[in-house]
């Protein structure tokens, strides 16, 4: 339910972040000629963008990790001391948590740390390509 409500919001956010990253890379490539105010502003903009993206994608990844850990936490508890109804409920929960909770970016990707790594890889590739074109 939450994924259905938020996946298009995350898709729009992903598109906007991709655009901002490309603009920041271009401004970094232009401002990299000298250490001036424009370069410092481009670096600070990139740092704030990275922090914001890290917050979103890290917590999306934590949702996946913590939801997969529920089964282990139930198993490590004193589940055998409860009555049969509670043990059956634990069993249903353990069966359900084999598939992790995930938030999606539209219909394309799962919200996780992998997206952030892909952002940085693409950014580095574009920056290296633009530097190669300068020479």
Legacy VTK file of the C-alpha trace (Angstrom):
# vtk DataFile Version 3.0
C-alpha trace
ASCII
DATASET POLYDATA
POINTS 135 float
0.000 0.000 0.000
2.774 2.423 0.949
4.784 1.399 -2.103
1.826 2.090 -4.407
1.369 5.518 -2.858
5.015 6.564 -2.989
6.514 4.932 -6.079
5.564 7.778 -8.431
6.755 10.360 -5.908
10.117 8.576 -5.798
10.124 8.394 -9.598
9.706 12.174 -9.892
12.328 12.640 -7.180
14.682 10.330 -9.110
14.202 12.330 -12.321
14.822 15.626 -10.516
17.909 14.264 -8.756
19.277 12.960 -12.060
18.796 16.371 -13.637
20.442 18.127 -10.681
23.375 15.734 -10.818
23.928 16.457 -14.501
23.761 20.217 -13.895
26.171 19.911 -10.973
28.625 17.886 -13.020
28.552 20.463 -15.789
29.046 23.296 -13.292
31.904 21.374 -11.637
33.544 20.808 -15.016
33.216 24.502 -15.899
34.333 25.779 -12.490
37.226 23.312 -12.162
39.571 25.654 -14.051
40.306 27.688 -10.961
39.585 27.678 -7.265
37.059 30.458 -6.971
33.618 31.068 -5.500
31.859 29.194 -8.306
33.894 26.057 -7.665
33.250 26.236 -3.919
29.533 26.732 -4.564
29.461 23.755 -6.980
31.224 21.541 -4.426
28.858 22.562 -1.615
25.849 21.985 -3.869
27.160 18.515 -4.676
27.743 17.776 -0.986
24.186 18.769 -0.047
22.781 16.777 -2.964
24.779 13.740 -1.849
23.569 14.078 1.739
19.938 14.344 0.668
20.211 11.380 -1.704
22.033 9.336 0.940
19.243 9.961 3.461
16.557 8.721 1.084
18.377 5.731 -0.390
19.972 4.621 2.883
16.599 4.432 4.615
15.105 2.590 1.644
17.923 0.071 1.995
17.409 -0.160 5.760
13.752 -1.026 5.153
14.879 -3.997 3.049
17.527 -5.120 5.557
15.328 -4.782 8.642
12.378 -6.545 7.026
14.604 -9.503 6.160
15.904 -9.562 9.738
12.420 -10.038 11.254
12.552 -13.795 10.674
15.848 -14.101 12.552
14.585 -11.979 15.431
11.478 -14.150 15.814
13.553 -17.311 15.698
15.988 -15.953 18.324
13.119 -15.069 20.667
11.396 -17.440 23.070
8.721 -18.350 20.526
8.422 -21.885 21.851
7.141 -20.627 25.227
3.987 -19.110 23.701
0.730 -20.894 23.075
-0.160 -22.464 19.731
-2.066 -19.453 18.364
0.894 -17.114 18.860
3.326 -19.684 17.404
1.128 -19.968 14.309
1.094 -16.181 13.995
4.888 -16.156 14.241
5.012 -18.810 11.530
2.821 -16.707 9.220
4.994 -13.650 9.867
8.150 -15.656 9.162
6.693 -16.948 5.891
5.653 -13.438 4.860
9.045 -11.886 5.595
10.890 -14.155 3.171
10.100 -11.450 0.616
11.497 -8.115 1.854
9.550 -4.898 2.136
10.646 -2.579 -0.656
9.882 0.857 -1.961
10.141 1.268 -5.715
11.109 4.119 -8.003
8.235 4.033 -10.454
8.332 0.651 -12.153
12.089 0.658 -12.691
14.203 0.126 -9.582
14.056 -0.622 -5.892
14.932 2.243 -3.561
18.296 1.174 -2.109
21.976 2.050 -1.851
22.571 0.561 -5.303
20.845 3.557 -6.882
23.190 5.963 -5.112
26.204 3.989 -6.313
24.830 4.083 -9.859
24.396 7.867 -9.563
28.032 8.303 -8.562
29.267 5.924 -11.246
27.332 7.781 -13.916
28.512 11.120 -12.555
32.134 10.022 -12.558
31.799 8.705 -16.107
30.332 11.978 -17.355
32.974 14.008 -15.512
35.784 11.867 -16.936
34.259 12.118 -20.400
33.942 15.913 -20.169
37.536 16.175 -18.943
38.660 14.058 -21.881
36.794 16.386 -24.244
38.509 19.439 -22.720
41.939 18.113 -23.633
LINES 1 136
135 0 1 2 3 4 5 6 7 8 9 10 11 12 13 14 15 16 17 18 19 20 21 22 23 24 25 26 27 28 29 30 31 32 33 34 35 36 37 38 39 40 41 42 43 44 45 46 47 48 49 50 51 52 53 54 55 56 57 58 59 60 61 62 63 64 65 66 67 68 69 70 71 72 73 74 75 76 77 78 79 80 81 82 83 84 85 86 87 88 89 90 91 92 93 94 95 96 97 98 99 100 101 102 103 104 105 106 107 108 109 110 111 112 113 114 115 116 117 118 119 120 121 122 123 124 125 126 127 128 129 130 131 132 133 134
